[in-house]
Amino acid sequence: MVAAGDLAISVEPYRLPDADTMPVQVSAAEGSVSGDGWLAIRNVRVKNRSDKPIQSVQISLYLIGEQDPKKILASAVLNKGKYTYPGFEAGDEMLYSTRISTNLLTGKPALLKSVMKDGSLEGKYNILVGVSRVEFRDSGSWEFKGSAGDSGS
């Protein structure tokens, strides 16, 4: 069991300054994290901000802390896959309804493991839900290269 210490975690859409460069953006994400590290995500709303139709998107989780809220501490692809959106035209917004549940300490992805100190978690963290890859219908693609100060994982 992991001692929770002074731990607060929220789940929200990716909102770092480079979000404006993403052709598809997460505009809403419903999720929660329990005291023992379980993440549950129910709905993700994405908006096509590009001028091209989309074939598929890949959604990822990005962990940031209150110490440096512009630095990504860890990241992982959500649910190991890409989501196909038939008919996802320029300017469209789509809701992806899901029931994803994973333990952020022991599961895949174990995002919180990277910030544990002596088996304990303390501090305030945000899990940002964002787009990491886009495949356009014209066979082009876009891939997120990371935020300024990103340490990745």
Backbone as JSON, one array per atom type, in Angstrom:
{
  "sequence": "MVAAGDLAISVEPYRLPDADTMPVQVSAAEGSVSGDGWLAIRNVRVKNRSDKPIQSVQISLYLIGEQDPKKILASAVLNKGKYTYPGFEAGDEMLYSTRISTNLLTGKPALLKSVMKDGSLEGKYNILVGVSRVEFRDSGSWEFKGSAGDSGS",
  "N": [[0.85, -1.19, 0.0], [0.49, 2.23, -0.71], [1.49, 5.14, 0.91], [-0.56, 7.91, 1.09], [-0.02, 10.51, 1.94], [0.17, 14.03, 1.6], [-1.65, 14.37, -0.83], [-3.0, 15.39, -3.9], [-4.89, 15.04, -6.78], [-5.91, 15.91, -10.01], [-7.97, 15.55, -12.94], [-7.9, 16.72, -16.2], [-8.43, 18.51, -19.35], [-5.67, 18.73, -21.7], [-3.7, 21.58, -21.33], [-1.41, 23.09, -21.58], [0.86, 25.7, -22.78], [1.6, 24.95, -25.44], [-0.63, 23.72, -26.46], [-2.07, 25.05, -28.32], [-0.87, 24.44, -30.72], [-1.77, 22.02, -31.5], [-3.51, 20.07, -33.85], [-5.83, 18.69, -33.34], [-7.74, 18.94, -30.49], [-8.22, 18.16, -27.06], [-11.14, 19.03, -25.61], [-12.69, 18.58, -23.41], [-12.63, 16.47, -20.56], [-13.68, 13.81, -18.62], [-12.94, 12.55, -15.56], [-11.51, 10.77, -12.75], [-9.46, 10.27, -9.84], [-8.74, 7.86, -7.48], [-7.92, 7.53, -3.94], [-6.16, 5.41, -3.72], [-4.81, 5.35, -6.09], [-6.21, 4.64, -8.41], [-7.27, 5.41, -11.64], [-10.02, 6.64, -13.37], [-11.52, 7.13, -16.41], [-14.14, 8.56, -18.17], [-15.39, 10.05, -20.28], [-14.2, 11.66, -23.21], [-13.87, 14.58, -24.95], [-13.18, 15.7, -28.16], [-11.88, 18.14, -30.44], [-11.67, 18.96, -33.81], [-9.39, 21.04, -34.96], [-8.1, 21.56, -37.24], [-7.84, 22.08, -40.84], [-8.45, 19.82, -42.2], [-9.98, 16.61, -42.86], [-10.17, 14.03, -40.36], [-8.7, 10.86, -39.81], [-7.89, 9.21, -37.63], [-7.17, 9.51, -34.08], [-4.78, 9.62, -31.42], [-4.87, 9.31, -28.0], [-3.33, 10.62, -25.1], [-1.97, 10.56, -21.73], [-0.74, 13.07, -19.58], [1.4, 13.9, -17.0], [1.65, 16.48, -14.71], [3.11, 18.64, -12.23], [2.53, 20.78, -9.33], [4.79, 22.24, -8.67], [6.25, 22.87, -11.01], [4.32, 23.76, -13.29], [4.43, 23.72, -16.07], [5.97, 21.73, -16.95], [6.22, 18.51, -18.18], [6.06, 15.62, -16.35], [5.74, 12.91, -16.7], [4.48, 10.7, -19.23], [2.01, 8.87, -21.11], [0.52, 6.7, -23.5], [-2.95, 6.48, -23.75], [-4.87, 3.7, -23.11], [-3.53, 2.21, -25.04], [-3.89, 2.74, -27.84], [-5.29, 3.94, -30.97], [-8.01, 6.02, -31.85], [-10.58, 5.75, -34.05], [-12.33, 8.01, -36.05], [-14.81, 8.13, -37.99], [-15.94, 10.32, -40.47], [-15.06, 12.67, -39.27], [-14.8, 15.75, -39.67], [-13.21, 18.91, -40.67], [-13.28, 21.28, -38.1], [-15.22, 19.91, -36.65], [-16.59, 18.52, -33.6], [-16.19, 15.83, -31.4], [-17.44, 13.28, -29.23], [-15.91, 10.93, -27.26], [-16.95, 8.22, -25.74], [-16.09, 6.33, -23.01], [-14.9, 3.77, -20.81], [-12.45, 3.64, -19.13], [-10.17, 2.24, -16.92], [-7.47, 2.27, -14.76], [-4.63, 1.49, -12.71], [-2.6, 3.94, -11.52], [-0.28, 3.62, -10.15], [0.62, 0.99, -10.22], [-0.27, -0.16, -12.56], [-0.55, -0.11, -16.17], [-0.69, 2.83, -17.77], [1.89, 3.48, -15.33], [1.93, 6.15, -14.16], [2.2, 7.69, -11.77], [4.21, 6.47, -10.36], [6.66, 7.48, -11.08], [6.95, 9.81, -9.6], [7.02, 9.14, -6.97], [8.37, 9.14, -3.67], [10.37, 7.42, -1.57], [8.35, 5.46, -1.31], [6.1, 6.96, -0.91], [3.6, 9.39, -1.75], [3.35, 12.78, -2.32], [2.03, 16.07, -2.66], [0.63, 18.2, -5.25], [-0.9, 17.26, -8.22], [-1.64, 17.23, -11.71], [-3.39, 15.39, -14.08], [-3.24, 15.52, -17.37], [-5.25, 15.23, -20.2], [-4.63, 14.61, -23.46], [-4.03, 15.01, -27.04], [-1.86, 12.93, -28.8], [-1.14, 11.99, -31.27], [-2.16, 12.37, -34.65], [-3.85, 11.16, -37.43], [-4.49, 12.02, -40.66], [-7.1, 11.95, -43.14], [-6.03, 12.2, -45.67], [-3.7, 10.76, -45.67], [-1.64, 12.08, -44.4], [0.08, 13.02, -41.34], [0.34, 14.03, -37.86], [2.38, 14.53, -35.03], [2.73, 14.82, -31.54], [5.37, 16.51, -30.06], [6.17, 17.1, -27.52], [6.14, 19.18, -24.58], [7.63, 22.37, -23.75], [10.38, 21.97, -21.64], [9.77, 19.39, -21.15], [10.21, 16.27, -19.72], [9.45, 13.84, -20.41], [8.67, 10.27, -20.68]],
  "CA": [[0.0, 0.0, 0.0], [1.24, 3.47, -0.81], [0.99, 6.2, 1.79], [-1.0, 9.02, 0.24], [0.55, 11.78, 2.39], [-0.6, 15.2, 1.18], [-1.76, 14.14, -2.26], [-4.21, 15.86, -4.6], [-4.74, 14.8, -8.21], [-7.09, 16.24, -10.8], [-7.94, 15.14, -14.35], [-8.44, 17.81, -17.01], [-7.88, 18.54, -20.71], [-4.33, 19.28, -21.88], [-3.85, 23.03, -21.38], [-0.13, 23.78, -21.58], [0.91, 26.69, -23.86], [1.71, 24.38, -26.78], [-1.91, 23.13, -26.86], [-2.54, 25.77, -29.51], [-0.26, 23.87, -31.91], [-2.37, 20.7, -31.78], [-4.6, 20.15, -34.82], [-7.01, 18.15, -32.66], [-7.55, 19.28, -29.1], [-9.19, 17.67, -26.08], [-11.85, 20.19, -25.05], [-13.26, 18.18, -22.13], [-12.3, 15.11, -20.12], [-14.28, 13.46, -17.33], [-12.18, 11.5, -14.93], [-11.23, 10.92, -11.33], [-8.4, 9.42, -9.31], [-9.04, 7.49, -6.09], [-6.8, 7.63, -3.01], [-5.18, 4.33, -3.9], [-4.15, 5.45, -7.39], [-7.01, 4.2, -9.56], [-7.76, 6.44, -12.55], [-11.18, 6.26, -14.17], [-11.88, 8.14, -17.41], [-15.43, 8.2, -18.73], [-15.67, 10.71, -21.55], [-13.21, 12.59, -23.74], [-14.4, 15.33, -26.09], [-12.09, 16.22, -28.99], [-12.29, 19.08, -31.48], [-10.78, 19.04, -34.97], [-9.08, 22.45, -35.2], [-7.39, 21.65, -38.51], [-8.7, 22.27, -42.02], [-8.48, 18.53, -42.88], [-10.71, 15.53, -42.2], [-9.33, 13.17, -39.52], [-8.91, 9.41, -39.85], [-7.81, 8.7, -36.27], [-6.37, 10.24, -33.11], [-4.26, 8.86, -30.29], [-5.02, 10.1, -26.78], [-2.31, 10.31, -24.09], [-2.03, 11.19, -20.42], [0.47, 13.83, -19.26], [1.43, 14.23, -15.58], [2.37, 17.7, -14.34], [3.03, 18.93, -10.8], [2.36, 22.21, -9.02], [6.1, 22.88, -8.59], [6.55, 23.41, -12.34], [3.12, 23.34, -14.02], [4.64, 23.68, -17.52], [6.88, 20.62, -17.22], [5.61, 17.17, -18.18], [6.86, 14.72, -15.54], [5.6, 11.57, -17.28], [3.38, 10.62, -20.2], [1.72, 7.52, -21.59], [-0.63, 6.56, -24.4], [-4.14, 5.98, -23.07], [-5.52, 2.51, -23.64], [-2.69, 1.61, -26.09], [-4.41, 2.71, -29.19], [-5.82, 5.14, -31.61], [-9.45, 5.99, -31.96], [-11.0, 6.13, -35.39], [-13.5, 8.89, -36.06], [-15.32, 8.29, -39.35], [-16.72, 11.54, -40.66], [-14.54, 13.72, -38.4], [-14.42, 16.81, -40.62], [-12.62, 20.13, -40.13], [-14.17, 22.04, -37.22], [-16.13, 19.04, -35.89], [-16.27, 18.12, -32.24], [-16.7, 14.47, -31.2], [-17.36, 12.76, -27.88], [-15.51, 9.54, -27.18], [-17.43, 7.67, -24.48], [-15.24, 5.2, -22.67], [-14.83, 3.37, -19.4], [-11.07, 3.2, -18.94], [-9.78, 2.22, -15.53], [-6.12, 1.74, -14.6], [-3.96, 1.93, -11.5], [-1.49, 4.8, -11.92], [0.92, 3.24, -9.4], [1.09, -0.35, -10.56], [-0.76, -0.6, -13.87], [0.01, 0.53, -17.36], [0.59, 3.43, -17.4], [2.16, 3.74, -13.91], [2.39, 7.54, -14.19], [2.54, 8.24, -10.45], [5.41, 5.81, -9.86], [7.82, 8.32, -11.37], [7.05, 10.92, -8.65], [7.02, 8.61, -5.6], [9.61, 9.3, -2.91], [10.38, 6.5, -0.44], [7.07, 4.77, -1.22], [5.04, 7.89, -0.55], [3.24, 10.42, -2.71], [2.91, 14.03, -1.73], [1.98, 17.19, -3.59], [-0.54, 18.36, -6.11], [-0.6, 16.88, -9.59], [-2.73, 17.2, -12.68], [-3.26, 14.47, -15.21], [-3.82, 16.19, -18.52], [-5.65, 14.31, -21.27], [-4.37, 15.33, -24.7], [-3.83, 14.27, -28.28], [-0.43, 12.72, -29.06], [-0.92, 11.7, -32.69], [-3.32, 12.52, -35.52], [-3.72, 10.69, -38.81], [-5.48, 12.67, -41.51], [-7.63, 11.08, -44.19], [-5.2, 12.31, -46.88], [-2.5, 9.99, -45.35], [-0.7, 12.87, -43.62], [-0.04, 12.81, -39.9], [0.94, 14.98, -36.94], [2.73, 13.88, -33.78], [3.11, 15.73, -30.48], [6.79, 16.37, -29.75], [6.42, 17.39, -26.11], [6.07, 20.56, -24.13], [8.89, 22.96, -23.31], [10.73, 21.46, -20.34], [9.26, 18.02, -21.05], [11.18, 15.22, -19.44], [8.89, 12.64, -21.03], [8.9, 9.02, -19.99]],
  "C": [[0.89, 1.24, 0.0], [0.63, 4.5, 0.13], [0.66, 7.41, 0.94], [-0.4, 10.35, 0.67], [-0.39, 12.92, 2.05], [-0.74, 15.15, -0.32], [-3.09, 14.66, -2.8], [-3.96, 15.69, -6.09], [-6.03, 15.18, -8.9], [-6.87, 15.76, -12.23], [-8.59, 16.24, -15.16], [-7.86, 17.76, -18.42], [-6.48, 19.15, -20.73], [-4.45, 20.78, -22.11], [-2.52, 23.78, -21.34], [-0.06, 24.72, -22.79], [0.97, 26.11, -25.27], [0.43, 23.69, -27.26], [-2.44, 23.79, -28.13], [-1.94, 25.23, -30.81], [-0.9, 22.55, -32.33], [-3.53, 20.84, -32.76], [-5.92, 19.6, -34.29], [-6.76, 18.36, -31.18], [-8.62, 18.64, -28.24], [-9.83, 18.89, -25.44], [-12.51, 19.86, -23.72], [-12.85, 16.75, -21.83], [-12.92, 14.89, -18.76], [-13.49, 12.32, -16.74], [-11.97, 11.78, -13.46], [-10.12, 9.95, -10.94], [-8.74, 9.15, -7.85], [-7.77, 7.59, -5.25], [-5.76, 6.55, -3.17], [-4.63, 4.27, -5.33], [-4.94, 4.99, -8.6], [-7.55, 5.39, -10.33], [-8.95, 5.87, -13.31], [-11.48, 7.42, -15.12], [-13.14, 7.66, -18.1], [-15.69, 8.81, -20.1], [-14.52, 11.64, -21.93], [-13.83, 13.25, -24.96], [-13.23, 15.94, -26.85], [-12.66, 17.12, -30.08], [-11.22, 19.11, -32.56], [-10.57, 20.52, -35.3], [-8.37, 22.65, -36.54], [-8.38, 21.92, -39.65], [-8.81, 20.98, -42.82], [-9.38, 17.55, -42.13], [-9.73, 14.58, -41.48], [-9.71, 11.7, -39.73], [-8.92, 8.84, -38.43], [-6.97, 9.62, -35.4], [-5.89, 9.27, -32.04], [-4.3, 9.8, -29.08], [-3.96, 9.65, -25.77], [-2.6, 11.05, -22.8], [-0.69, 11.87, -20.15], [0.39, 14.24, -17.79], [2.25, 15.5, -15.37], [2.17, 17.94, -12.85], [2.9, 20.42, -10.56], [3.69, 22.94, -8.93], [6.49, 23.56, -9.9], [5.42, 22.99, -13.28], [3.27, 23.35, -15.55], [5.54, 22.52, -17.92], [6.14, 19.29, -17.13], [6.55, 16.23, -17.43], [6.85, 13.3, -16.1], [4.45, 11.61, -18.27], [3.21, 9.17, -20.64], [0.49, 7.56, -22.5], [-1.77, 5.92, -23.63], [-4.69, 4.77, -23.81], [-4.82, 1.92, -24.87], [-3.24, 1.71, -27.49], [-4.83, 4.03, -29.75], [-7.31, 4.93, -31.8], [-9.84, 6.53, -33.33], [-12.3, 6.92, -35.3], [-13.99, 9.04, -37.5], [-16.17, 9.55, -39.44], [-16.28, 12.7, -39.79], [-13.95, 14.82, -39.27], [-13.79, 18.0, -39.9], [-13.66, 20.87, -39.29], [-15.11, 21.2, -36.38], [-15.63, 18.81, -34.47], [-16.92, 16.77, -32.0], [-16.53, 14.08, -29.73], [-16.98, 11.3, -27.96], [-15.93, 9.05, -25.8], [-16.64, 6.41, -24.19], [-15.38, 4.87, -21.19], [-13.44, 2.78, -19.19], [-10.74, 3.3, -17.47], [-8.39, 1.59, -15.44], [-5.54, 2.24, -13.29], [-2.69, 2.68, -11.89], [-0.2, 4.52, -11.16], [1.49, 1.92, -9.89], [0.71, -0.82, -11.96], [0.02, 0.01, -15.01], [-0.99, 1.55, -17.85], [0.7, 3.66, -15.89], [2.72, 5.15, -13.76], [2.87, 8.05, -12.84], [3.81, 7.64, -9.89], [6.64, 6.7, -10.02], [7.99, 9.47, -10.36], [6.99, 10.46, -7.19], [8.39, 8.83, -4.97], [9.5, 8.42, -1.67], [9.02, 5.84, -0.22], [5.9, 5.65, -0.87], [4.82, 8.91, -1.66], [2.77, 11.65, -1.97], [2.89, 15.09, -2.81], [0.69, 17.22, -4.37], [-0.11, 18.1, -7.55], [-1.85, 16.99, -10.44], [-2.4, 16.15, -13.71], [-4.01, 15.13, -16.36], [-4.09, 15.16, -19.61], [-5.5, 15.09, -22.58], [-4.16, 14.41, -25.89], [-2.33, 14.15, -28.53], [-0.13, 12.42, -30.52], [-2.24, 11.84, -33.43], [-2.97, 11.95, -36.88], [-4.86, 11.3, -39.6], [-5.93, 11.7, -42.59], [-6.79, 11.12, -45.47], [-3.85, 11.6, -46.71], [-1.42, 10.79, -44.65], [-0.88, 12.58, -42.14], [0.64, 13.94, -39.13], [1.23, 14.24, -35.65], [3.21, 14.93, -32.78], [4.57, 15.47, -30.1], [7.12, 16.69, -28.31], [6.43, 18.87, -25.82], [7.46, 21.06, -23.76], [9.17, 22.46, -21.89], [10.26, 20.03, -20.12], [10.39, 17.05, -20.76], [10.74, 13.9, -20.04], [9.01, 11.43, -20.13], [8.71, 7.88, -20.94]]
}
